[in-house]
Amino acid sequence: MIVAVLGAVLAGVLVAPALRGLVVRYAVPEGEPWRTRCPACDRELRGLPPTGRCPGCRERLGPGAGQVEAVTALAVAAALSAAHPADAVLLLWAAGPGVVLGFTDARVRRLPYALSWTLAAGLALLLVVLELAGGSPGVLLRCLLVALTAAALFELPAWFGLMGPGDTVLALGLGALLGRYGWSAAFGGLFAAAVLAGLWSVGLAVAAVLRRRPVRGLDLPMGPFLLLGATAAVLAQ
């Protein structure tokens, strides 16, 4: 527990500024170039302080103050609380691009390929190394099958414009991760993601009714819920 707390604090202080900068870089609408400079003062954007403001002109950029730092700390704490070191390594890798993907999808409904493929490729490489080192190469076949199944489940709605192509790539990577723990864990992670997304949409609808506003189509970002569901499924093992 002490290790998890210290790791979370260090991640919030040392890693979160870089992740916040990546969120600002990638959280732009489809078709626009990545944001590499402050739109107000043209200062080059890299790491950003927890205030979420440009160090040069104090322009508000990206998520609110402390949000990226808090989520990063929670993700690292969850990873370090895993019972097995191999699980912690896998979750720690997923935490970096996962935090950026979650915030980006929540803001602009977009999962950039540069991040989703990085997450998926890193998980694939780590799984190969860990399973071969552990003498369980057969598990890799299950990881592949689960990854393809999860990607297929999200690719079909993408054909009809109900989801973005980035969701398919994210499901591919997280499916490979969940395949390490078996089909039940994989279905549990995907089911948890669907339940969380459903509860969130119901909450948004109820809030709109209470505020006497029309309930229109709810364009939900699936990325954050996929990441939460996969993390919960891994920790449940």
N, C-alpha and C positions, 0 to 999 in steps of 0.2 A: 504493500500500500504506500509506503514511504517513497519507494522508487517511482511508482506511478504518479504521485503528487509532484515530486521534484521534476520528473520528466515533463509533466504537463506545464509546469511553470516555466521551465526552460524553453519549451516549444513556443509558448505564448510570447515570450520575450525575444527569442532569437530567430525563430522560423516564421512566425506569423507576419512580420513586416514584408518579407519577400512574397509570401502567399497573397497578402493584400495587394501588392503591386501587380501580381499576375491576374487577380480578379479584375482590377481596373483595366488591365491590358486586354483581356479576352471578353469582358462583359460589354460587348458592342453589338448592335443589331446585325442581322444577316446582311451581307453585302458590303459592310463598311470595313475599312482596314483596321487592324489591331491598333489600339490606342497606346502609343509609346511616349507621348509628351502631354503635358498638362494643356487642356484646351484654352485655359485663361492666360497663362504666362509662358507657355511653350517650354517649360522646364522638362528635362528628361525624367521619366518616371521609372523608378526601380522599386526599392523598398519604400514603404510608406509607414508613417507613424500610426499608433493605435487610434489617433483622433480621426483618421480617414481624410485628412486635409493635405493639400499640397504644401510641402515645406517652404516653397518659394512665395506663393501668393495667398495661401490659406484657403484656396478654393476647395469646396467639399467634393471628394472623389470617392466613388465606390460605396461599400456598405457603411453603416453607421459606426460610431466610435465603439471600439471594443468587441464588435461582433465577430470578426474574423479571429481575433485573439482568443475569445472564449471558445469558439467552436474548435479551433486548432488544439487548444489545451484539453478539451473533452475527448477529442479523437485520439490524442496521444495517450491520455490516461486510460481510455478503453483498451487500446492496443497493449499497453504495458500491464494491464490487469489480466491478460490472457494467461491461462494455466500453463501453456507450453511455450517455450521460447520461439519455436518455429511459427506458431500462430501470431505471436507478437511481431515477428519480423514481417510477415505478410500484411498484417493490419497497419503497421507503421508505414510500409511502402504505399499502401492504398490511401493513407491519411493525407499525404502531401497533395497529389493531384486531385484526390477526392474532395478536399475542402474547397479547392478552386472551382472544380466542376459543380459542386453543390451551389455555391454562391452565384456562379455564372448562370446556371440554368434557372435559378430562382429569379434572377434579375432580368434576363433577356430571353429565356426559354431556348437556350442553345447550349449544346455540349460540344465544344471545339474538338476536332479530330486530333489536334496536336496533343491535347491532354488525355482524351479518352484512350487513344492508342498507346500513349506512354504508360498509362495505368495498366492496360491489358498486357502489353509486352513485358513490363516489369514483373507482373504477377506470374506470367507464363514462365519466364526465366527462373524466378525464385522457386516455383513449384517443381520444375525439372531438377534443379539442384537439390532441393530438400528431399524429394521423393527418391532420387537416385542415391543420395547419401544415406537415407534411412532404409534402403533396401526394399522399397515398395514401388518399383517401376510400373506395376499394374495399375496403380492409382491414377497414373497419368492418362490412361485411356478413359477412365471415368471422368476425369477433369475435362477432357476434350469433348466427350459426349454431352456432358452437362452444359458446357460452354456453347456448343452448337445448338442445343435445344433451347437454351435461354435466348440466344440471338434470334433464332427462328420465331420464337413467341413475340418478340418485339419488332421483327422485320415485317411481319404481316400487317400490323396496324400502320407501319410507316409507309407501306405501299398506298394506303388510302388516305394518307395525310393526317392520321390521328396522332402520330408520334414522329419525332425527328430521327434522322439516321444516327445521330449521336447516341440515342438511347440503345440502339442495337449494339454498337461497339462497347458501350459501358456494360450492357448485359452479358456480352461475350466474355469480358474480363472478369466480372464478378461471378459469372457462372463457372468459370475455371476454378476460381477460389473456392466456391461452395462445393464443387465436385470433390475436393479433397476430403470432405466430411461425409459424403454419401448423398444419395438421391433424396432422402428425407430432409436433410439439412438444406439442400438446394431448393426443394419445393417450399420448405418452411421460410427460407429467406425471401423468395419471390412472393409468397403469400403474405408475409409481413409487409413487404413493400406495397402490395395492392391494398391491404387493410389500412395502412397509414395514409396512403393517398386518398382512399375513400373517406376516412374520418376527417381529413383536412378539408376535402371538398364539402362535406356536410357542414363542418364548422363555418366555412366561408358562406354557405347558403343561409345558415341560421343567422349569422351576423348581419347579412344583408337584409333579411326579413325583419330583424329586430330594429334595424336602423331605417326601416321603411324604404329600402332601395330595391330596384328590380333585380331579380336573380337572373343574370345572363349566363351564357356558356362559360364554364370554368376551365380555363386553359391552365392545367396543372403541370408543373415541372416534375417529371418522374425521376430525374437524377438524384435529388436528395433522398427520396424515399427508397430508391434502389440501394443507395449506399447505407442508409440506416438499417434496412432489412437484412442486407448481407452481413453487416457488423454484428447485429443482434444474433443472427444464426450461427456465426462463428463463435461468439462468446458463449452461446448456449451449449456448445459442445464441451 
